[in-house]
Amino acid sequence: MTLKTTIAQLEEVQAAITKILEGGQDLGRGDKRLIRARLASLSEREQVLLTRYYAEQGEGVGARNVGLIRRD
């Protein structure tokens, strides 16, 4: 089993969100119906992955790039 990187998972979630926004949540033809993942669930997952990605990149809430500290 291959583990996907955070960015790969994030891209998949964002692609799924785009499909829903462009084509709708429910698809149907005749007596068959397909319901894509719920937009709310995908949005929550996107936030989790974004938080993880920023933490991996050192850009989390507590991380700041202040450059060199001057000591006078």
MOPE-V972718 format. One record per residue. PSI is psi in degrees with one decimal (* if undefined). Layout:
psi = (PSI PSI)
This chain:
psi = (128.7 130.5 133.6 145.6 162.9 -43.0 -36.5 -42.2 -41.6 -41.8 -39.4 -43.7 -43.4 -34.9 -40.8 -40.1 -43.6 -41.7 -41.4 -43.5 -33.7 -36.4 -3.5 164.1 -41.9 137.2 141.0 149.3 118.3 -127.1 4.8 143.2 139.6 128.8 117.9 168.5 147.9 136.9 -40.5 -41.9 -42.1 -38.5 -40.1 -44.1 -38.3 -42.6 -40.9 -46.0 -37.5 -42.8 -45.0 -44.4 -46.8 -37.9 -40.4 -31.1 -1.5 26.0 27.8 -179.7 -42.2 -8.1 133.2 139.4 100.9 0.2 -154.8 138.8 125.5 133.7 109.3 *)
